[in-house]
Amino acid sequence: MITRLTPQDAAFFQLESSSNPIHIGSLAILQNAEHAEHAEHGGDAPVLDYDRLVDLVESRLPLVPRYRRKVREIPLSMGRPVWVEDSRFDITFHIRRSALPGPGSDEQLFDLVARLASRPLDQGRPLWEMYLIEGLAGGRCAVFTKTHSALVDGDTALEIGHVILDTSRSPRELADDSWSAPREPTDVELFAGALSHLAAQPREAYEVFRDAGSSAFGVVRGARMAVGAAVKMVRAATSGAPDSPLNTRTSRSRRFDVVRTDLEDYRTIRRRFDCSINDVVLAVVTGALRTWLLSRNEAMVESDSLRAVVPMSVYVDGDDKPAPASEVSSFLIDLPVGEPNPVIRLSHISHATEATGRQRRGVRARTLVHLAGFAPASLHAMSVRAASTFAANTFNLVITNAPGPQTAMYIGGARMLQMYPVSPLLRNQTLSVGLTSYDGQVFYGLNADRDAMADLDVLAAAVHESMEELLGACI
């Protein structure tokens, strides 16, 4: 089966660089022994091993068929690239095994994730990788997945985390998969198919043929046009982002750190100040960014702000439960980092989020509506897509916030303890902040440029300080 990349898919695929890999990461930490207290002494066999993970993913691939497809470019740049079945698909290339020197610490795990997140995916194969990371202390293991943003669109393709999670220790059974590797189309066949497509799309053909003589890939302009109208509207409505140490040229290396907080604390603050969970999240992040900037001796006045792209709130008001929607959208908001009072910061944010309707830019996510439950990784991918519709010079960072299930989930029988998003850095963005709620907790994944954010641990610690400030104001 051959399908053409959408304009936005093509834009993501073409605009990636070695210093800006555009893949969505997801880190799940699992309890991988029946009795954790005996795990370090060899008392229990692991619940999830490499072979079981391979079998699990292979059985679920029919639910995400694009994970067996790769991108092929059209000869002479005659149109957008296409998805084709990979005739040499090898699941063991995509699912890999790694181990920490036992007993591995969380810090060692996060350093490994940073290195894995730094590496671009092989564009000659299906655009995803999964790592089983063994050796964590306490009988735990981790599964780290990274998927190119061109692959996950929330409509025809979901992130693989949607399909490997189960609600019980016993993985659900699916019908046998009859897939077999097909013959790939030749370059001649792809070229002929592209000409036939262009014959039926005269406007697209005009763009392609006009730019075909250029050394640049002709269709990139067409891909950018797909988001151009939204960008023009935002440029007209907003000025450039404030100057910030968060916006410099990025290197090829990353740092990764995490924060774990309790969902009930956000509910307490929400009830006290009559705002949304999303407002509380943004206020906590704002307070942490303020502390981090002060630690760098950045001069600030009360009116100073940082501009963020954030997703719409995906909680039902008053219920705190995730609500699937037909669209995932993002908006620009100024975070009042110069304001020293945490309650006033929250008030500014709450009022600002009420006035963002005209700025929202969404992407379709029809498939999400039909799922009984949904995994945060797909929602984070949708948020990054929505964020890409804003001009890069109009914001300082991206903050994605996606709810997960509030009951225990399992991968191959191993209970998931924690789940952290690893959102990509967009061009000249040195920090991305991702949040996922799961089983009564809120997990922060902080992905940052290694050179520009050597003090990422300061920001991570500041999240707890910011939360304590707001909780103290509730008394």
TAPE-V587220 format. One record per backbone hydrogen bond with DSSP energy under -1.0 kcal/mol. NH is the residue of the N-H (numbers start at 1). CO is the residue of the C=O. E is the energy in kcal/mol with one decimal. If there is no record, write none. Layout:
nh: <NH,NH>
co: <CO,CO>
e: <E,E>
//
This chain:
nh: <3,5,10,11,12,13,14,15,17,24,25,26,27,28,29,30,31,32,38,41,42,43,47,53,54,55,56,57,58,59,60,61,63,64,67,68,69,70,72,77,78,79,82,83,84,86,89,93,95,96,98,100,104,109,110,111,112,113,114,115,116,117,118,125,128,129,130,131,132,133,134,137,141,142,143,144,145,146,147,148,149,151,152,153,154,162,163,164,166,190,191,192,193,194,195,196,197,198,199,205,206,207,208,209,210,211,212,214,220,223,224,225,227,231,232,233,234,235,236,237,238,241,247,255,257,259,261,263,267,268,269,270,271,272,273,274,275,280,281,282,283,284,285,286,287,288,289,290,291,292,293,294,295,297,298,304,306,308,309,310,312,316,319,320,323,328,330,331,333,335,337,338,339,345,346,347,348,349,350,351,352,353,354,355,359,361,363,365,367,370,371,380,381,382,383,384,385,386,387,388,389,390,394,395,396,397,399,400,402,404,410,411,414,416,417,418,420,422,429,430,432,433,434,435,436,437,438,439,441,442,443,444,445,446,447,448,449,450,453,456,458,459,460,461,462,463,465,466,467,468,469,470,471,472,473,474,475>
co: <83,81,6,7,8,9,10,11,20,147,422,145,420,143,418,141,415,139,35,38,39,38,32,49,50,51,52,53,54,55,56,57,60,61,64,65,66,84,82,74,75,77,72,3,70,68,86,90,91,130,132,134,135,105,106,107,108,109,110,111,112,113,114,122,126,146,94,144,96,142,98,104,30,133,28,131,26,129,24,127,22,148,148,157,157,159,160,160,410,186,187,188,189,190,191,192,193,194,195,201,202,203,204,205,206,207,208,211,217,219,220,221,224,227,228,229,230,231,232,233,234,393,244,448,446,444,442,440,263,264,265,266,267,268,269,270,270,276,277,278,279,280,281,282,283,284,285,286,287,288,289,290,291,294,293,301,335,333,397,331,329,321,316,316,314,363,361,310,308,306,335,304,336,341,342,343,344,345,346,347,348,349,350,352,356,330,328,326,154,367,368,376,377,378,379,380,381,382,383,384,386,387,391,392,307,307,309,433,435,437,166,414,411,409,29,29,27,25,426,246,447,398,445,400,443,402,441,405,438,261,436,259,434,257,432,255,430,253,449,453,455,455,456,457,458,459,461,462,463,464,465,466,467,468,469,471,472>
e: <-1.7,-2.5,-2.9,-2.0,-2.3,-2.4,-2.6,-2.2,-1.0,-3.2,-2.4,-2.2,-2.9,-2.5,-2.5,-3.1,-3.0,-2.2,-1.6,-1.2,-1.6,-2.2,-1.1,-2.3,-2.5,-2.4,-2.5,-2.8,-2.7,-2.0,-1.1,-1.2,-2.0,-1.5,-2.3,-2.0,-1.7,-2.6,-2.6,-1.8,-1.2,-1.9,-2.5,-3.8,-2.4,-2.4,-1.6,-1.8,-2.3,-3.5,-2.9,-2.7,-3.6,-1.9,-2.7,-1.9,-2.0,-2.5,-2.2,-1.8,-2.6,-2.9,-1.1,-1.6,-2.0,-2.2,-3.3,-2.9,-2.9,-3.3,-2.8,-2.7,-1.9,-2.3,-2.6,-2.3,-2.5,-2.6,-2.4,-2.4,-2.8,-1.7,-1.1,-1.4,-2.5,-2.2,-1.2,-1.2,-2.5,-2.3,-2.5,-2.5,-2.4,-2.2,-2.2,-2.1,-2.2,-2.6,-2.0,-2.5,-2.3,-1.7,-2.4,-2.8,-2.0,-1.6,-1.0,-1.7,-1.6,-2.6,-2.7,-1.8,-1.2,-2.1,-2.5,-1.8,-2.2,-2.8,-2.0,-1.3,-1.7,-2.8,-1.5,-2.8,-1.9,-1.5,-2.6,-1.9,-1.8,-2.3,-2.0,-2.4,-2.6,-2.0,-2.2,-1.0,-1.2,-1.8,-2.5,-2.3,-2.2,-2.6,-2.4,-2.5,-2.4,-2.0,-2.6,-2.3,-2.2,-2.3,-2.6,-2.5,-2.0,-1.9,-2.1,-2.0,-1.9,-2.8,-2.2,-2.5,-2.8,-2.3,-2.3,-1.9,-1.5,-2.4,-1.8,-2.6,-2.2,-4.0,-2.3,-2.1,-1.2,-2.2,-2.1,-2.3,-2.7,-2.2,-2.7,-2.3,-2.1,-2.5,-1.0,-1.1,-1.7,-2.0,-2.0,-1.8,-1.0,-1.0,-1.4,-2.7,-2.1,-2.1,-2.2,-2.2,-2.0,-2.5,-2.6,-1.6,-1.4,-1.9,-2.0,-1.0,-3.8,-1.2,-2.8,-2.6,-2.5,-1.4,-2.6,-2.4,-1.9,-3.1,-3.2,-1.5,-3.0,-2.6,-2.2,-2.7,-2.5,-2.3,-2.4,-2.5,-2.2,-1.1,-2.8,-1.9,-1.6,-2.8,-3.5,-3.2,-3.1,-3.1,-2.1,-2.6,-2.1,-2.1,-1.9,-1.3,-1.2,-1.1,-2.2,-2.3,-1.9,-1.1,-1.4,-2.6,-2.2,-2.4,-2.0,-1.8,-2.6,-2.5,-1.4,-1.2,-1.0>
//
